[in-house]
Amino acid sequence: MTVPLSHPQLGLVCITASNRVRFKTVTRKRLLQFSPAEQTALLRSLYSENLKRLNAAADFCQEAGIRLFRMNSSLLPFADTPVGADLLPEFAEFLQITGDHFQMAGIRVVLHPEQFVVLNSERPEVVTNSIKILTTYAQIFDLLGFPRSTWALMNIHGGKGDRAAQLIDQIRALPDGIRCRLTLENDEYTYGATDILAICQAAEVAMVFDAHHHVIHEQLDTYEDPSVAKMLAAARTTWKVPEWQLVHISNGNQAFRDPHHSDFIRAMPSAYWQVEWIEVEAKQKEAAIAQLQQDWLPGSLLS
């Protein structure tokens, strides 16, 4: 899966700002208004449509020169419930074709499950449900034909505060299809970069470094603070294949340390010039990527 790269690859997160890449969904409240047979029919139609749109996302990324795509975590809603799980085998061939489409186009696909996936919750039912959700995502990745490795990663945050030991134990006990793909990301308030690094080292999983979360957590005034490059380098040591290291970038909307994302990326850590894969978390999605391709990537080639 390792592909020689001439410059960092900028990743699209889930959808486009335009209508080119969008997906359909249904709320639980609406789904439960229907009979079991009607629920199955509704989800069958939705899954079929969303897989067509996922194929279109591969075409869009290829056209735009984007080689990293974060798949929408609600692509196949309710797939972790009996009605959805029963439908997945029907789409096995379509999923394989879709996965082949991305791989033949040279586009890496990753996933960021919902925030309510908390492996170290104090509530056992939350942990059980989190594992069930991750198991479903792992099954979907298997059906897509994606490798059981951090090339096709599933990224989560640290979850419940002051429960690092519980998180490590839960990760070690996960099924192979999840654990081999799992990565952990530092956040703004609960688990900073140093905390997540220690957990990743103990659990033997890779760390996704987010520079914006780091500056908020540490109350820094610039991405050029030495700790940014230091933590980036430390995170790289957790990747079994260092060239697969993935990082996130976002900018504050109203102020530098504003946790709300801006439309475009105005500031990029210079340390990121050495990273192969960067997910761009900006509201203007593909337009923000296009701007970075024009204004920032030429500078990275000179570093």
Beta strands, then each sheet from edge to edge (+ up, - down):
strand 1: 9-13
strand 2: 68-71
strand 3: 108-111
strand 4: 154-157
strand 5: 182-185
strand 6: 206-210
strand 7: 246-249
strand 8: 277-280
sheet 1: 3+ 2+ 1+ 8+ 7+ 6+ 5+ 4+
end
